[in-house]
Amino acid sequence: MRPKGRHWVLLWLLIFLGGAVAVVARQTAALQTARRLHDLREERRSLEARRAELERRIRLASSRQILVPMAKRSFGLHEPADSEFVLFPVPLAPAETVP
């Protein structure tokens, strides 16, 4: 039995609907991926800002302006005077002879 005209119309309609469903599914997936990418970029921006703030706090906390008074107060240390510096000379290694 040969397919009649209405069967061909139904077949082409189903092919069109299948293609349309595939396009809509791809676009939906692309939108979800774009939204996730945007969220990840926002999170990265936030983490980079936090990292910069933490690095600034580390630099501030390790500066001499903070460490010297803390060492004086906590450990009773003081900054050495010129007469308290002792330089130790490093002996030179004997030159190796090459035969």
Backbone bond lengths (Angstrom), bond angles and torsions (degrees), N, CA, C in turn:
res aa  C-N    CA-C-N  psi(-1)  N-CA   C-N-CA  omega(-1)  CA-C   N-CA-C  phi
1 M - - - 1.440 - - 1.531 108.85 -
2 R 1.300 115.34 128.87 1.461 121.14 179.49 1.523 110.40 -82.29
3 P 1.367 115.77 140.48 1.466 117.38 177.01 1.531 110.67 -66.41
4 K 1.288 115.50 139.61 1.467 120.77 -179.26 1.517 109.63 -89.25
5 G 1.286 116.15 175.42 1.458 122.42 -176.60 1.518 113.60 -57.37
6 R 1.317 116.68 -41.86 1.473 118.76 -178.47 1.528 111.41 -67.25
7 H 1.341 118.16 -29.36 1.459 121.07 176.11 1.524 110.70 -67.21
8 W 1.338 116.58 -40.15 1.471 120.09 177.64 1.526 110.31 -64.32
9 V 1.294 117.10 -42.05 1.477 120.71 178.64 1.522 109.74 -61.79
10 L 1.321 116.34 -44.21 1.470 120.76 179.40 1.532 110.65 -63.41
11 L 1.339 117.12 -41.82 1.460 121.13 178.88 1.525 111.14 -62.63
12 W 1.339 118.21 -46.11 1.464 121.28 179.36 1.531 111.35 -66.39
13 L 1.313 115.83 -35.88 1.470 119.39 176.70 1.525 110.72 -64.14
14 L 1.320 117.68 -43.15 1.468 120.74 177.94 1.524 111.19 -64.71
15 I 1.329 117.98 -40.29 1.477 120.80 177.47 1.519 109.94 -63.06
16 F 1.333 117.32 -43.46 1.468 120.43 178.65 1.529 111.07 -62.90
17 L 1.328 116.09 -45.27 1.465 119.31 179.77 1.527 111.33 -63.45
18 G 1.328 117.18 -38.98 1.469 119.99 176.91 1.520 111.35 -62.63
19 G 1.319 117.09 -42.90 1.468 120.74 176.95 1.521 111.82 -63.90
20 A 1.344 116.36 -41.32 1.463 120.10 179.33 1.528 111.04 -64.49
21 V 1.323 116.86 -40.45 1.471 120.86 177.92 1.522 109.95 -63.61
22 A 1.325 117.01 -41.07 1.472 120.24 178.66 1.525 111.03 -63.07
23 V 1.337 117.50 -42.18 1.472 121.15 179.52 1.524 110.44 -64.39
24 V 1.324 116.68 -44.90 1.471 120.27 -179.95 1.525 110.18 -63.77
25 A 1.319 118.14 -40.46 1.468 121.17 179.32 1.525 110.54 -64.22
26 R 1.337 117.44 -41.86 1.471 120.59 178.22 1.524 111.02 -63.79
27 Q 1.329 116.93 -43.39 1.463 119.72 -179.55 1.522 111.30 -66.67
28 T 1.312 117.44 -37.85 1.465 120.96 177.32 1.531 110.10 -63.43
29 A 1.322 116.84 -43.92 1.463 120.67 178.16 1.526 110.40 -64.38
30 A 1.328 117.04 -39.15 1.471 120.32 179.36 1.525 110.70 -65.34
31 L 1.320 117.36 -40.43 1.467 120.16 178.33 1.531 111.31 -65.03
32 Q 1.322 116.47 -40.94 1.470 119.49 177.61 1.523 110.85 -64.57
33 T 1.323 116.85 -40.17 1.463 120.64 178.22 1.521 110.50 -65.41
34 A 1.331 117.21 -41.99 1.466 120.85 178.85 1.525 110.73 -64.28
35 R 1.322 117.09 -39.95 1.469 120.51 178.77 1.529 110.44 -65.28
36 R 1.325 116.54 -41.84 1.477 120.81 178.57 1.527 110.37 -64.85
37 L 1.329 116.60 -41.40 1.463 120.72 177.72 1.522 110.84 -61.84
38 H 1.321 117.21 -42.34 1.466 120.81 177.73 1.527 110.86 -61.96
39 D 1.332 116.29 -44.37 1.470 120.26 178.84 1.529 111.21 -61.73
40 L 1.327 116.64 -42.24 1.466 120.39 179.78 1.526 111.12 -65.90
41 R 1.325 117.39 -38.76 1.472 120.04 177.33 1.520 111.11 -64.72
42 E 1.330 116.68 -40.55 1.466 120.31 176.89 1.530 110.44 -62.61
43 E 1.334 116.29 -43.08 1.460 120.03 179.26 1.525 110.68 -63.94
44 R 1.330 116.85 -40.33 1.462 120.24 178.40 1.526 110.89 -63.77
45 R 1.338 116.38 -43.52 1.459 119.98 177.96 1.519 110.84 -59.26
46 S 1.328 115.95 -42.32 1.463 120.88 179.53 1.528 110.97 -64.75
47 L 1.334 116.76 -43.46 1.468 120.23 179.92 1.527 111.67 -66.96
48 E 1.331 117.45 -37.09 1.466 119.79 177.85 1.518 110.84 -66.20
49 A 1.330 117.00 -37.60 1.467 120.08 176.91 1.527 110.40 -65.62
50 R 1.323 116.54 -41.63 1.476 119.90 178.17 1.519 110.55 -64.02
51 R 1.340 116.70 -41.26 1.460 120.21 179.14 1.529 110.81 -62.59
52 A 1.327 116.84 -43.24 1.462 120.27 178.50 1.526 110.66 -61.55
53 E 1.324 117.00 -40.82 1.465 120.84 178.43 1.529 110.67 -64.81
54 L 1.326 117.56 -42.42 1.467 120.56 179.27 1.532 111.29 -66.31
55 E 1.340 117.16 -40.15 1.468 119.85 177.41 1.524 110.90 -64.23
56 R 1.333 117.57 -37.56 1.465 121.17 176.76 1.522 110.26 -64.03
57 R 1.331 116.67 -43.07 1.465 120.16 179.05 1.527 111.45 -65.30
58 I 1.344 117.14 -37.23 1.468 120.32 177.68 1.524 110.18 -65.00
59 R 1.353 116.92 -45.43 1.468 119.61 178.50 1.519 111.41 -60.27
60 L 1.326 115.91 -41.72 1.461 119.70 179.42 1.529 110.70 -65.46
61 A 1.336 117.18 -44.80 1.463 120.89 -177.15 1.521 112.18 -69.53
62 S 1.331 118.29 -24.68 1.464 119.64 -179.21 1.532 112.33 -98.81
63 S 1.316 117.35 11.67 1.460 119.53 178.45 1.531 109.99 -79.93
64 R 1.310 114.90 159.44 1.471 120.32 179.71 1.521 111.30 -63.70
65 Q 1.306 117.18 -30.83 1.469 120.47 -178.92 1.527 110.98 -62.82
66 I 1.306 117.67 -28.81 1.468 121.32 179.96 1.523 110.74 -96.04
67 L 1.336 117.60 -43.38 1.464 120.90 -173.50 1.532 113.27 -70.41
68 V 1.329 118.12 -40.40 1.473 120.25 -176.97 1.527 111.19 -62.78
69 P 1.337 120.02 -51.71 1.473 117.79 178.03 1.534 112.96 -62.29
70 M 1.333 117.21 -34.71 1.458 120.00 179.61 1.531 110.26 -66.92
71 A 1.334 117.92 -41.82 1.468 121.25 178.96 1.528 110.43 -65.92
72 K 1.322 117.21 -39.03 1.474 120.21 177.66 1.521 110.41 -63.67
73 R 1.309 116.38 -45.73 1.456 121.09 -175.82 1.538 111.83 -72.77
74 S 1.304 117.30 -46.34 1.464 120.31 -172.96 1.523 113.52 -81.02
75 F 1.344 116.33 -41.30 1.457 119.91 -172.10 1.528 113.82 -112.36
76 G 1.295 117.43 -1.70 1.459 120.32 -179.56 1.527 112.98 69.54
77 L 1.312 117.92 23.86 1.465 121.04 -179.87 1.521 110.00 -83.64
78 H 1.320 114.89 163.48 1.454 120.10 175.79 1.521 108.68 -139.74
79 E 1.317 115.20 163.26 1.467 118.93 177.21 1.525 107.66 -77.18
80 P 1.310 118.22 134.61 1.465 120.06 -176.30 1.527 111.74 -70.15
81 A 1.321 113.79 144.49 1.462 119.52 173.53 1.526 108.04 -80.13
82 D 1.321 116.75 170.22 1.467 120.19 -179.59 1.521 111.93 -59.73
83 S 1.330 117.05 -34.72 1.464 119.75 -177.76 1.533 111.62 -73.89
84 E 1.317 118.80 -12.70 1.456 121.21 -178.05 1.531 113.45 -90.81
85 F 1.306 116.92 -6.10 1.470 119.74 178.14 1.517 109.73 -78.04
86 V 1.316 116.55 133.34 1.456 121.84 175.91 1.521 106.84 -125.70
87 L 1.303 116.87 122.46 1.457 121.13 178.42 1.516 108.78 -102.27
88 F 1.277 116.36 128.10 1.457 121.67 178.71 1.522 108.17 -101.37
89 P 1.325 116.87 121.80 1.467 117.68 178.69 1.526 110.49 -73.91
90 V 1.286 115.71 141.68 1.460 121.64 178.33 1.522 107.13 -93.25
91 P 1.338 116.76 121.16 1.456 117.76 -178.94 1.524 110.42 -68.06
92 L 1.322 114.87 141.93 1.459 120.04 179.32 1.518 108.76 -76.94
93 A 1.306 115.71 141.41 1.461 120.35 178.80 1.526 107.21 -73.24
94 P 1.336 117.64 140.07 1.454 119.08 178.94 1.538 109.93 -63.53
95 A 1.301 114.13 141.52 1.469 119.26 -179.38 1.517 109.57 -67.65
96 E 1.309 115.80 132.36 1.462 119.79 178.74 1.524 109.09 -81.53
97 T 1.293 114.50 138.33 1.466 119.30 179.82 1.525 108.99 -89.90
98 V 1.295 115.59 136.48 1.455 121.05 179.54 1.515 107.74 -103.69
99 P 1.326 118.78 123.49 1.458 120.00 -177.38 1.513 113.19 -70.23
